[in-house]
């Protein structure tokens, strides 16, 4: 920095509308880097009625705040995985740099504003690396929020009072995958740990995940835009998966009309276990065999027969008994989801039938950071951090910050970061030479 300041020219600079700005003084600015805080007194050019300028700021692409890009990107990378105070503590321990928690939070809030723009301009993935099936998934996970102003905690919670107020973060996932044809018997054997899954199981290609608190409709619109961008003649089939949440299913169908909707088989089996418990109890050895039989029928696209059995069992019990209510409830769940349970066809097509990708994203993208011990969030604070966590999870950290720095440089200095700027007088002298 000192060498650049010493080498600076004090020749007049060009300002707005080709007005010359004479050298005025050396103007100091603080620069907080991984080496600590330093003061830089660079040349300042100014004329009455004109906006002043410091050419060295543009030459070095200095940010609007005093913190260096490297320092803040390090702080953010630590903060997306751990609490803010621990993140700045690691920087202090390794570098001897005392960065405030507020500075890290402010950087996350500021930088996250470029995330959606980054994904909007991102080039499509190479088609040769994509699978023939485009898969969209969505799920929700609650984020604990701070209490509203003036809402003091109660001495003792009443019935129905919740310890923490939560807002649902909708997580979406998009990827491509190769066909994976299986039989209902093979799936049941894998579900009940009787046999390992078949070898050569395909893996998701170019998985993209994102989580936000701006509602189901906004999340699904975002997912639909990503899906449109990745679609093309190389995609032979499309499929969407969710759990049995009706509101989310409705949004999926509204925003992805060309994607047949599939109900996650793991949720179906969980409902069968609930029904089996109502019939046999927790310890009866017949329960597991009964659940396995019903699962095989459902995977063979015989769900109506399973529904009839549940209703028939319920009719043999006292109508108001807990067991009868549970059986009717599970039968109703299967009945409502019948349009999304043609598993024999899905398996024959080689489609995925589980939401493991988005379930995993809900856990490690949302829960693992948002629900650390004692964590409470504002909506804006959670939204900002979730956006950067998605960037990191997608493997786009370096590409995103490169895009962000270029975007900021153009906003601050009016020129692209990679464009060499030459003073018009210097350009004339070069041409003469």
LOFI-787248 format. One record per residue: z negated, y negated, x of N, C-alpha, C in turn. Coordinates in pm, whole numbers, padded with zeros to 5 digits, always signed. Atoms other than C-alpha are relative to their C-alpha. Example, Ala and Ser with C-alpha at 12.3 -4.5 7.8 and 13.67 -1.06 7.14 Angstrom:
<recs>
+00000+00119+00089-00780+00450+01230+00000-00120+00090/+00006+00119-00082-00714+00106+01367-00073-00109-00077/
</recs>
This chain:
<recs>
+00000+00121+00083+00000+00000+00000+00000-00126+00087/+00005+00117-00089-00087-00240+00282+00134-00023+00067/-00132+00013-00064+00244-00168+00455+00104-00056-00098/-00096+00052+00099+00439-00230+00134-00024-00147-00026/+00031+00141+00022+00258-00560+00081+00050-00084+00118/-00044+00075-00119+00331-00670+00439+00151-00015+00003/-00146+00002-00007+00699-00586+00404+00065-00073-00116/-00058+00066+00117+00742-00771+00075+00072-00130+00037/-00071+00128-00015+00998-01051+00062-00062-00103-00094/+00048+00109+00084+00880-01389-00066+00114-00089-00049/-00116+00073+00051+01232-01498-00152-00009-00009-00152/+00007+00015+00146+01269-01629-00509+00055+00122-00073/-00040-00113+00083+01303-01365-00778+00072-00050-00125/-00069+00034+00124+01521-01362-01085-00090+00035-00119/+00080-00022+00119+01335-01400-01414+00086+00010-00123/-00069-00008+00128+01429-01417-01779+00119-00095-00003/-00124+00078+00012+01786-01541-01845+00042-00061+00134/-00046+00035-00134+01859-01556-01470-00064-00129+00053/+00074+00113-00055+01597-01822-01406-00072+00046+00127/+00064-00036-00126+01467-01826-01049-00151-00023-00009/+00145+00011-00006+01098-01763-00999-00041-00012+00148/+00043+00014-00140+00958-01903-00669-00129+00077+00026/+00125-00064-00041+00683-01731-00476-00115-00094-00032/+00112+00083+00041+00349-01851-00607-00126+00028+00083/+00122-00034-00074+00063-01659-00439-00008+00151+00011/+00031-00142-00003-00078-01321-00350-00101+00028-00111/+00084-00028+00117-00224-01183-00672-00063+00138+00015/+00072-00126-00023-00491-00914-00644-00004+00086-00126/+00015-00096+00108-00506-00601-00856-00077+00119+00054/+00071-00121-00041-00740-00302-00843+00086+00122-00028/-00074-00125+00017-00586+00042-00798-00098+00114+00027/+00100-00106-00006-00808+00344-00867+00074+00132+00016/-00075-00122-00028-00663+00657-00703-00093+00113+00038/+00081-00114-00043-00780+00996-00581-00077-00032+00128/+00072+00043-00120-00894+00810-00266-00107-00103-00033/+00097+00101+00039-01118+00578-00466+00070-00127-00044/-00055+00127+00049-01072+00217-00571+00035-00090+00118/-00045+00094-00103-00870-00023-00354+00054-00125-00070/-00055+00125+00052-00764-00385-00406+00131-00029+00072/-00132+00030-00056-00400-00476-00354+00036-00144-00037/-00042+00138+00025-00295-00841-00315+00151-00009+00025/-00146-00001-00014+00080-00836-00384+00058-00133-00040/-00066+00128+00025+00328-01121-00410+00021-00021-00150/-00013+00037+00142+00331-01301-00744+00095-00118-00008/-00102+00102+00016+00629-01508-00855-00014-00062-00138/+00030+00068+00126+00593-01772-01122+00069-00136-00003/-00051+00135+00024+00758-02081-01267-00048-00043-00137/+00050+00053+00126+00636-02305-01547+00092+00039-00116/-00078-00039+00117+00748-02176-01886+00062+00138+00010/-00056-00134-00021+00846-01837-01742-00114+00101+00017/+00098-00107-00023+00660-01505-01741-00001+00035+00148/+00010-00036-00140+00531-01425-01394+00034+00147+00021/-00032-00138-00031+00622-01104-01215-00049+00035+00140/+00039-00056-00130+00505-00886-00927+00098+00112+00031/-00103-00102-00026+00807-00695-00790-00055+00131+00053/+00054-00123-00057+00587-00447-00606-00051+00094-00110/+00046-00084+00111+00443-00327-00937+00112+00091-00049/-00114-00081+00046+00787-00213-01046+00046+00096+00108/-00043-00088-00109+00877-00075-00704-00087+00123+00012/+00094-00112-00006+00567+00143-00710-00024+00064-00136/+00019-00048+00137+00586+00201-01088-00148+00009-00035/+00142+00002+00031+00223+00099-01128-00021+00003-00151/+00029-00003+00144+00073+00181-01470-00064-00130-00047/+00058+00123+00054-00059-00088-01702-00149-00009+00027/+00141-00001-00035-00417+00019-01632-00014+00028+00149/+00018-00007-00145-00568+00040-01284+00000+00142+00054/+00016-00137-00046-00583+00421-01271+00134+00062+00038/-00124-00063-00046-00323+00616-01075+00037+00117-00091/-00047-00112+00081-00110+00875-01251-00061+00131+00046/+00053-00127-00050-00226+01156-01025-00146+00019-00039/+00142-00009+00034-00593+01079-01085-00017+00034-00148/+00019-00021+00143-00559+01064-01463+00059+00132-00047/-00057-00129+00039-00334+01367-01487-00093+00114+00042/+00100-00099-00041-00594+01565-01289-00116+00002-00099/+00112+00009+00095-00869+01440-01521+00038+00062-00134/-00045-00055+00128-00665+01531-01829+00013+00151+00006/-00017-00145-00012-00582+01877-01700-00134+00071-00004/+00135-00056+00008-00953+01943-01652-00057-00016-00141/+00058+00028+00131-01039+01786-01989+00059+00087-00111/-00056-00083+00106-00799+02001-02191-00067+00137-00006/+00066-00130-00002-01000+02307-02088-00151-00007-00006/+00145+00011-00005-01353+02171-02061-00043-00134-00056/+00054+00125+00053-01580+01896-02191+00032-00116+00095/-00036+00117-00081-01499+01544-02071-00100-00023+00114/+00097+00028-00105-01825+01505-01881+00010+00101+00113/-00019-00099-00104-01763+01829-01695+00127-00027+00079/-00126+00031-00068-01407+01724-01614-00019-00109+00104/+00021+00108-00097-01512+01397-01452-00101+00042+00106/+00095-00051-00098-01798+01583-01284+00070+00079+00110/-00076-00076-00100-01549+01815-01111+00073-00097+00094/-00068+00098-00085-01349+01514-00987-00099-00066+00097/+00101+00062-00086-01667+01354-00853-00041+00095+00111/+00045-00098-00100-01766+01674-00675+00107+00025+00105/-00108-00034-00094-01425+01743-00520+00052-00120+00078/-00064+00116-00060-01301+01392-00449-00096-00115+00031/+00092+00113-00018-01610+01172-00453+00042-00121-00081/-00050+00109+00085-01440+00964-00725-00079+00000-00130/+00082+00010+00120-01665+00844-01007+00081-00062-00114/-00079+00041+00116-01438+00826-01309-00088+00010-00124/+00082-00002+00121-01599+00740-01641+00061+00092-00105/-00047-00082+00111-01578+00968-01944+00091-00081-00091/-00082+00086+00086-01439+00675-02143+00140-00016+00056/-00133+00014-00061-01154+00633-01893+00084+00125-00025/-00073-00124+00025-01060+01000-01931+00040+00012-00147/-00032-00005+00143-01079+00984-02312+00112-00097-00035/-00103+00100+00027-00868+00667-02315+00136+00048+00049/-00126-00051-00054-00603+00830-02094+00057+00110-00089/-00045-00106+00090-00586+01136-02321+00058-00060-00128/-00048+00064+00123-00549+00913-02628+00134-00068+00022/-00123+00074-00030-00278+00702-02461+00115+00095+00029/-00109-00087-00044-00077+00979-02299+00046+00095-00110/-00038-00093+00106-00084+01208-02603+00100-00061-00098/-00095+00066+00091+00120+00949-02794+00146+00031+00034/-00137-00030-00041+00427+01059-02598+00038+00146-00023/-00025-00143+00010+00396+01431-02680+00114+00032-00097/-00103-00032+00098+00609+01439-02995+00136-00050+00045/-00126+00051-00054+00876+01221-02832+00053+00092+00108/-00042-00093-00105+00882+01461-02539+00068+00122-00061/-00059-00119+00060+00948+01761-02763+00128-00033-00078/-00122+00039+00073+01208+01568-02964+00120-00005+00093/-00113+00011-00093+01420+01514-02652+00018+00123+00088/-00006-00116-00088+01355+01850-02486+00127+00081-00026/-00125-00076+00011+01673+02046-02416-00029+00140-00054/+00020-00136+00050+01718+02380-02596-00012+00100+00116/+00013-00105-00101+01627+02695-02407+00135+00069+00020/-00127-00073-00023+01915+02889-02245+00013+00117-00097/-00017-00104+00101+02059+03120-02507-00009+00140+00059/+00005-00133-00061+02085+03407-02260-00143+00050+00017/+00140-00038-00014+01704+03403-02238-00069+00020-00133/+00059-00010+00133+01648+03414-02614+00024+00137-00061/-00019-00122+00076+01598+03715-02839+00081-00027-00126/-00085+00018+00119+01808+03773-03154-00077-00034-00128/+00080+00029+00120+01516+03720-03400-00082-00125+00027/+00078+00123-00011+01369+03371-03449-00121+00013-00093/+00124-00026+00074+01005+03397-03558-00083-00127-00009/+00088+00115+00023+00794+03120-03711-00131+00050-00060/+00131-00038+00051+00421+03154-03773-00086-00123-00018/+00092+00112+00023+00146+02926-03905-00135+00054-00045/+00137-00037+00040-00230+02945-03952-00087-00124+00013/+00091+00114-00005-00529+02712-03988-00132+00035+00064/+00131-00018-00063-00855+02665-03800-00078-00129-00014/+00082+00119+00022-01141+02425-03880-00047-00063+00129/+00050+00077-00114-01239+02151-03635-00123-00077-00048/+00120+00072+00042-01599+02017-03659+00012-00149+00027/-00014+00145-00010-01601+01642-03722-00136-00068+00012/+00123+00079-00007-01858+01375-03646-00038-00043-00142/+00046+00044+00131-02069+01261-03938+00049-00142-00027/-00037+00138+00033-01946+00951-04122-00114-00096+00029/+00103+00101-00026-02127+00628-04040-00100-00006-00115/+00104+00009+00102-02458+00616-04222-00036+00132-00064/+00028-00132+00058-02452+00987-04308-00099+00072+00091/+00103-00059-00085-02783+01095-04152-00018+00146-00037/+00023-00141+00031-02855+01469-04121-00122+00018-00089/+00109-00026+00091-03079+01611-04391-00110+00078+00071/+00113-00074-00057-03426+01740-04308+00018+00149-00027/-00028-00140+00035-03336+02061-04490+00122+00003-00091/-00122-00008+00079-02995+02155-04625-00025+00074-00131/+00008-00067+00128-02966+02245-04990+00108+00105-00014/-00098-00104+00024-02760+02522-05142+00140-00062-00005/-00137+00053-00004-02393+02461-05066+00022-00105+00107/-00014+00098-00109-02465+02200-04796+00039+00073+00128/-00045-00062-00123-02281+02283-04478-00054-00076+00119/+00054+00061-00121-02418+02221-04133+00099-00097+00061/-00104+00080-00065-02087+02078-04011+00116-00023-00096/-00120+00031+00077-01804+01902-04188+00121+00031+00088/-00117-00040-00078-01470+02045-04078+00128-00048-00065/-00135+00031+00047-01106+01948-04105+00092+00106+00059/-00085-00110-00045-00837+02213-04081+00110-00049+00093/-00112+00021-00091-00608+02206-03781+00103+00109-00028/-00106-00097+00026-00277+02372-03865+00070+00030+00132/-00067-00045-00122-00141+02574-03575+00131+00068-00037/-00130-00061+00023+00226+02666-03567+00050+00061+00130/-00057-00067-00116+00412+02898-03333+00145+00036-00029/-00141-00033+00014+00781+02957-03274+00044+00072+00127/-00050-00074-00115+00948+03212-03050+00116+00088-00045/-00102-00099+00032+01236+03457-03031-00045+00133+00059/+00042-00133-00044+01204+03831-02982+00111+00099-00030/-00097-00107+00024+01413+04146-02960-00047+00088-00115/+00034-00091+00110+01424+04400-03244-00093+00111+00051/+00098-00104-00035+01141+04657-03245-00015+00089-00123/-00004-00088+00117+01217+04934-03495-00113+00103+00010/+00109-00096+00005+00919+05148-03600-00003+00066-00138/+00021-00065+00130+00821+05386-03878-00139-00037-00051/+00135+00026+00053+00525+05332-04112-00106+00089+00065/+00096-00092-00062+00358+05638-03958-00039-00048+00141/+00029+00048-00136+00384+05490-03607-00091-00123-00004/+00085+00119+00012+00232+05162-03721-00142+00038-00039/+00134-00045+00041-00058+05336-03896-00073+00064+00118/+00063-00065-00115-00124+05547-03587-00050-00104+00100/+00043+00106-00092-00141+05230-03377-00116-00079-00059/+00107+00077+00064-00360+05045-03630-00134+00073+00005/+00124-00077+00003-00614+05328-03640-00031+00064+00136/+00026-00040-00138-00607+05380-03262+00017+00150+00022/-00026-00142-00019-00476+05734-03299+00106+00024+00107/-00110-00013-00094-00182+05665-03071+00031-00137+00056/-00037+00128-00061-00082+05392-02829+00133-00046-00057/-00129+00050+00047+00201+05163-02939+00115+00053+00084/-00118-00050-00072+00550+05273-02842+00028-00085+00123/-00033+00071-00122+00664+05181-02495+00115-00098-00020/-00108+00101+00002+00909+04901-02417-00012-00095-00118/+00021+00095+00108+00755+04679-02680+00047-00138+00046/-00053+00129-00045+00941+04346-02664-00107-00108-00002/+00095+00111-00007+00755+04028-02573+00067-00127-00052/-00057+00127+00048+00800+03682-02728+00066-00078+00113/-00073+00080-00097+01050+03462-02550-00017-00149-00032/+00014+00145+00013+00987+03091-02490-00088-00038-00119/+00096+00028+00108+00683+03078-02715-00040-00147+00004/+00044+00138+00014+00605+02726-02839-00110-00005-00106/+00110+00014+00095+00275+02639-03007-00038-00147-00010/+00046+00138+00021+00132+02320-03151-00106+00003-00109/+00106+00010+00100-00179+02226-03347-00027-00146-00030/+00027+00139+00040-00257+01911-03543-00085-00001-00126/+00084+00017+00117-00486+01776-03811+00067-00088-00106/-00069+00090+00094-00220+01581-04002+00050+00071-00125/-00030-00067+00127-00189+01839-04280+00106+00108+00011/-00094-00113+00001+00013+02146-04371+00145-00047-00007/-00139+00044+00016+00325+01957-04479+00055-00057+00130/-00046+00059-00127+00348+01756-04155+00019+00108+00105/-00010-00107-00099+00283+02067-03943+00124+00086-00024/-00116-00084+00030+00552+02266-04123+00131-00075+00017/-00121+00079-00030+00803+01981-04100+00029+00005+00149/-00017-00008-00146+00744+01982-03725+00055+00137+00040/-00047-00135-00030+00789+02359-03714+00146+00018-00040/-00139-00012+00047+01111+02333-03916+00096-00071+00095/-00086+00071-00097+01253+02075-03671+00018+00083+00125/-00010-00085-00119+01174+02302-03379+00090+00120-00027/-00081-00118+00034+01331+02598-03559+00148-00036-00008/-00140+00045+00008+01650+02402-03633+00059-00018+00138/-00046+00025-00137+01675+02306-03268+00029+00130+00075/-00017-00127-00070+01647+02668-03154+00096+00096-00069/-00091-00088+00074+01875+02816-03417+00141-00010+00058/-00138+00000-00048+02238+02898-03351+00063+00136-00020/-00069-00128+00020+02495+03178-03346-00065+00117+00074/+00067-00108-00073+02281+03374-03098-00117+00058-00078/+00109-00049+00084+02011+03411-03365+00059+00082-00114/-00054-00089+00102+02088+03710-03586-00089+00011-00123/+00094-00011+00111+01773+03716-03802-00111-00102+00017/+00110+00096+00001+01491+03482-03898-00112+00057-00086/+00113-00051+00076+01142+03562-04021-00118-00095+00019/+00120+00084-00005+00826+03365-04103-00121+00086-00039/+00120-00078+00028+00472+03506-04105-00120-00092-00020/+00128+00068+00021+00139+03381-04244-00101+00104-00050/+00098-00083+00071-00185+03524-04374+00018-00025-00149/-00017+00011+00145-00247+03523-04748-00037-00134-00060/+00034+00132+00054-00335+03152-04780+00118-00054-00080/-00111+00033+00089-00126+03049-05079+00061-00136+00032/-00052+00134-00028-00097+02679-04990+00089+00000+00124/-00080-00007-00122+00033+02764-04644+00130+00076-00024/-00122-00074+00035+00277+03019-04785+00099-00090-00073/-00088+00091+00074+00413+02755-05024+00070-00098+00094/-00058+00094-00095+00467+02510-04738+00103+00071+00088/-00096-00078-00080+00637+02780-04530+00133+00017-00074/-00122-00022+00078+00881+02859-04808+00076-00129-00027/-00065+00128+00027+00948+02492-04879+00074-00054+00122/-00057+00060-00120+01022+02394-04518+00089+00094+00081/-00083-00097-00071+01180+02717-04390+00066+00093-00101/-00057-00081+00108+01391+02837-04684+00085+00117+00049/-00084-00109-00052+01614+03055-04464-00077+00107+00072/+00086-00095-00070+01318+03249-04325-00074+00087-00102/+00078-00087+00089+01201+03551-04531-00147+00000+00042/+00143+00009-00029+00822+03532-04558-00063+00138+00000/+00067-00130-00015+00614+03828-04439-00151-00024+00005/+00146+00007-00002+00243+03878-04506-00053+00078+00120/+00057-00063-00118+00045+03959-04193-00068+00133-00037/+00050-00132+00036-00032+04332-04201-00149+00016+00035/+00141-00013-00038-00369+04291-04026-00090-00051-00111/+00079+00051+00114-00498+04077-04314+00003+00099-00116/-00009-00099+00108-00373+04339-04561-00097+00115+00026/+00088-00113-00033-00560+04615-04380-00147-00041-00014/+00138+00047+00018-00878+04403-04376-00040+00003-00148/+00029-00005+00144-00854+04372-04754-00016+00145-00047/+00016-00141+00035-00810+04749-04777-00137+00052+00043/+00134-00041-00043-01128+04799-04573-00107-00051-00096/+00095+00054+00098-01312+04571-04819-00001+00087-00126/-00008-00085+00119-01185+04782-05109-00061+00138+00028/+00057-00130-00036-01278+05103-04925-00152-00003+00005/+00145+00015-00002-01630+04974-04872-00056-00004-00141/+00044+00005+00140-01659+04896-05244-00001+00138-00063/-00009-00135+00057-01556+05254-05323-00098+00098+00063/+00072-00105-00071-01738+05453-05056-00125-00049+00073/+00109+00049-00083-01984+05224-04879+00041-00004+00146/-00033+00021-00141-01998+05144-04508+00003+00129+00081/+00020-00116-00088-02097+05487-04374+00073+00126-00042/-00067-00121+00048-01902+05737-04583+00124+00028+00085/-00117-00031-00084-01648+05918-04358+00131+00001-00077/-00123+00000+00079-01399+05930-04646+00063-00139-00007/-00053+00136+00011-01361+05553-04636+00120-00022+00092/-00107+00023-00097-01146+05546-04319+00127+00075-00041/-00118-00077+00040-00917+05821-04447+00068-00063-00121/-00056+00067+00118-00876+05643-04780+00078-00125+00039/-00067+00123-00044-00789+05313-04609+00131+00034+00069/-00122-00038-00072-00537+05489-04385+00110+00044-00097/-00099-00044+00100-00366+05649-04685+00062-00119-00072/-00053+00118+00070-00336+05314-04865+00089-00084+00094/-00079+00077-00097-00208+05143-04548+00137+00064+00018/-00129-00067-00016+00063+05407-04509+00090-00026-00121/-00079+00029+00120+00173+05354-04870+00053-00143+00003/-00044+00140-00004+00185+04977-04824+00110-00019+00103/-00103+00011-00104+00385+05009-04501+00129+00072-00041/-00118-00068+00054+00621+05238-04692+00057-00073-00121/-00044+00086+00113+00676+04955-04949-00039+00061-00135/+00052-00055+00125+00468+05136-05214-00127-00072-00041/+00119+00078+00034+00216+04857-05266-00035+00006-00148/+00038-00009+00142+00241+04873-05651-00086+00122-00031/+00082-00119+00024+00099+05225-05638-00143-00022+00048/+00134+00030-00050-00194+05104-05429-00074-00092-00097/+00061+00093+00095-00258+04820-05674-00048+00076-00124/+00037-00078+00118-00260+05066-05965-00125+00085+00026/+00118-00080-00034-00513+05287-05784-00126-00086+00001/+00116+00088-00005-00745+04993-05720-00046-00038-00141/+00036+00037+00136-00730+04885-06082-00058+00119-00077/+00051-00120+00068-00784+05243-06202-00143+00028+00045/+00137-00020-00049-01092+05280-05979-00094-00103-00062/+00085+00105+00056-01225+04949-06109-00036+00029-00144/+00025-00029+00142-01193+05069-06469-00106+00109-00017/+00100-00106+00009-01421+05364-06393-00142-00050+00028/+00130+00057-00037-01705+05132-06286-00046-00100-00105/+00053+00104+00091-01930+04896-06478+00076-00130+00027/-00088+00116-00020-01711+04586-06536-00061-00111+00084/+00063+00111-00073-01966+04342-06391-00063+00044+00132/+00056-00047-00127-02064+04555-06092+00073-00065+00117/-00060+00060-00118-02000+04417-05745+00120+00080+00050/-00111-00085-00044-01777+04715-05661+00124-00024-00084/-00115+00023+00088-01555+04660-05967+00063-00137+00026/-00052+00134-00029-01525+04289-05893+00079-00001+00130/-00069-00003-00129-01430+04362-05532+00135+00069-00012/-00126-00072+00017-01163+04613-05636+00102-00084-00075/-00094+00085+00075-01011+04376-05893+00048-00117+00088/-00039+00111-00088-01015+04094-05636+00105+00044+00102/-00096-00047-00099-00832+04302-05375+00132+00039-00065/-00123-00031+00072-00584+04426-05632+00078-00128-00031/-00065+00128+00027-00515+04065-05729+00064-00059+00125/-00057+00049-00126-00460+03971-05364+00132+00070+00031/-00123-00074-00028-00202+04246-05319+00109-00033-00103/-00098+00031+00104-00035+04167-05653+00067-00135+00026/-00057+00132-00025+00009+03801-05566+00094+00000+00120/-00079-00001-00123+00155+03887-05226+00110+00106+00004/-00103-00104+00003+00392+04163-05339+00136-00047+00053/-00132+00041-00050+00705+03952-05267+00011-00002+00152/-00001+00013-00146+00602+03938-04900-00044+00130+00069/+00055-00124-00052+00514+04307-04851+00101+00114+00001/-00102-00106-00007+00843+04496-04823+00006+00053+00143/+00015-00034-00141+00723+04644-04495+00099+00106+00048/-00097-00101-00042+00960+04943-04491+00129-00066+00047/-00121+00072-00040+01254+04704-04477-00025-00080+00127/+00030+00080-00119+01083+04478-04222+00000+00087+00126/+00006-00088-00116+01015+04771-03990+00138+00053+00037/-00136-00048-00026+01369+04903-04029+00084-00108+00068/-00071+00112-00062+01499+04556-03935-00050-00031+00141/+00056+00029-00132+01278+04553-03626-00076-00130+00006/+00072+00128+00005+01083+04246-03742-00146+00018+00042/+00146-00001-00016+00730+04161-03632-00066-00009-00137/+00070+00006+00129+00478+04211-03915-00144-00048+00018/+00134+00051-00025+00166+04062-03755+00004-00141+00055/+00007+00141-00043+00059+03704-03687-00084-00015+00127/+00082+00004-00121-00102+03785-03353+00025-00122+00087/-00032+00114-00086+00080+03503-03174-00072-00126-00047/+00064+00124+00048-00045+03223-03398-00151+00018-00013/+00144-00024+00003-00387+03386-03443-00060-00025+00138/+00046+00026-00136-00424+03383-03065+00002-00147+00033/-00009+00144-00025-00308+03022-03053-00113-00075-00070/+00112+00062+00070-00568+02926-03316-00129+00015+00080/+00123-00026-00074-00834+03084-03101-00006-00081+00129/+00013+00065-00130-00750+02951-02756+00049-00144+00002/-00046+00139+00003-00571+02629-02854-00100-00090-00073/+00090+00081+00083-00819+02510-03117-00147+00039+00025/+00141-00041+00000-01142+02711-03126-00066-00011+00137/+00063-00008-00132-01204+02757-02753-00035-00137+00058/+00033+00134-00050-01207+02380-02691-00071-00086-00104/+00055+00086+00105-01289+02220-03025-00140+00044-00045/+00129-00050+00047-01591+02441-03094-00092+00038+00116/+00100-00017-00105-01769+02426-02761-00136-00043-00053/+00135+00024+00051-02146+02407-02805-00026-00149-00023/+00037+00138+00034-02246+02088-02986+00116-00094-00020/-00115+00089+00010-01890+01953-03009+00019-00052-00142/-00039+00064+00125-01809+01706-03287+00109-00100+00034/-00119+00077-00034-01482+01515-03306+00032-00104-00105/-00072+00086+00093-01319+01215-03460+00138+00063-00019/-00133-00056+00025-00982+01301-03612+00096-00042+00111/-00090+00049-00104-00801+01081-03359-00027+00067+00135/+00035-00063-00127-00990+01228-03064+00044+00145+00007/-00043-00140+00003-00924+01587-03168+00151+00011+00004/-00147-00003+00006-00559+01515-03245+00061-00023+00138/-00053+00031-00133-00499+01364-02901-00018+00117+00096/+00027-00110-00092-00662+01650-02714+00080+00124-00036/-00079-00116+00042-00489+01918-02922+00146-00013+00045/-00140+00021-00042-00151+01763-02841+00018+00034+00147/-00011-00029-00142-00214+01780-02466-00031+00146+00030/+00025-00143-00018-00360+02130-02494+00126+00081-00032/-00124-00069+00035-00036+02240-02662+00102-00014+00113/-00091+00021-00113+00168+02085-02379-00034+00096+00114/+00043-00088-00108-00036+02279-02125+00023+00146-00035/-00018-00138+00043-00026+02600-02327+00147+00041+00003/-00143-00029+00001+00354+02576-02354+00061+00000+00140/-00053+00004-00135+00389+02543-01977+00083-00123+00030/-00082+00121-00013+00529+02190-02009-00073-00114+00068/+00084+00108-00052+00260+01995-01823+00075-00093+00094/-00069+00083-00099+00469+01873-01528+00119-00072-00064/-00117+00061+00064+00782+01812-01736-00041-00112-00094/+00046+00103+00093+00586+01619-01997-00042-00126+00074/+00047+00119-00070+00417+01386-01748+00113-00070+00075/-00118+00064-00059+00746+01327-01570+00072-00085-00105/-00060+00075+00111+00895+01224-01905-00083-00122-00037/+00089+00110+00038+00590+01011-01986+00006-00114+00100/-00006+00105-00102+00604+00825-01654+00131-00077-00007/-00131+00067+00011+00975+00753-01694+00004-00091-00123/+00003+00078+00125+00922+00633-02051-00085-00126+00017/+00088+00115-00021+00632+00408-01950+00064-00103+00092/-00062+00092-00095+00825+00260-01657+00104-00087-00072/-00102+00077+00072+01110+00157-01886-00064-00099-00096/+00070+00090+00091+00866+00008-02138-00060-00119+00074/+00067+00107-00075+00683-00193-01870+00096-00088+00077/-00084+00073-00095+00967-00293-01642+00145-00014-00042/-00133+00022+00055+01282-00272-01853+00111+00077+00067/-00102-00078-00071+01464-00036-01616-00045+00146+00007/+00039-00140-00020+01474+00344-01592-00063+00020+00136/+00074-00023-00124+01244+00479-01325+00090+00046+00114/-00084-00054-00106+01522+00655-01134+00117-00091+00034/-00109+00093-00030+01754+00351-01127-00044-00099+00106/+00033+00093-00108+01749+00152-00803+00037-00141-00042/-00023+00139+00038+01712-00215-00879+00019-00085+00124/-00029+00086-00114+01867-00464-00637+00013-00142-00049/-00009+00141+00033+01818-00838-00653+00146-00045+00008/-00140+00046-00003+02155-01010-00738+00039-00065+00132/-00032+00064-00128+02134-01215-00418+00019+00106+00108/-00012-00109-00097+02075-00901-00212+00129+00077-00023/-00122-00072+00032+02363-00730-00393+00122-00075+00058/-00109+00080-00052+02594-01018-00296+00011+00012+00152/+00001-00012-00145+02486-00997+00066+00049+00137+00045/-00045-00137-00033+02544-00619+00070+00151+00008-00014/-00145-00005+00021+02893-00666-00073+00075-00074+00111/-00064+00076-00107+02974-00929+00192+00002+00081+00130/+00006-00083-00122+02860-00695+00469+00104+00112-00009/
</recs>
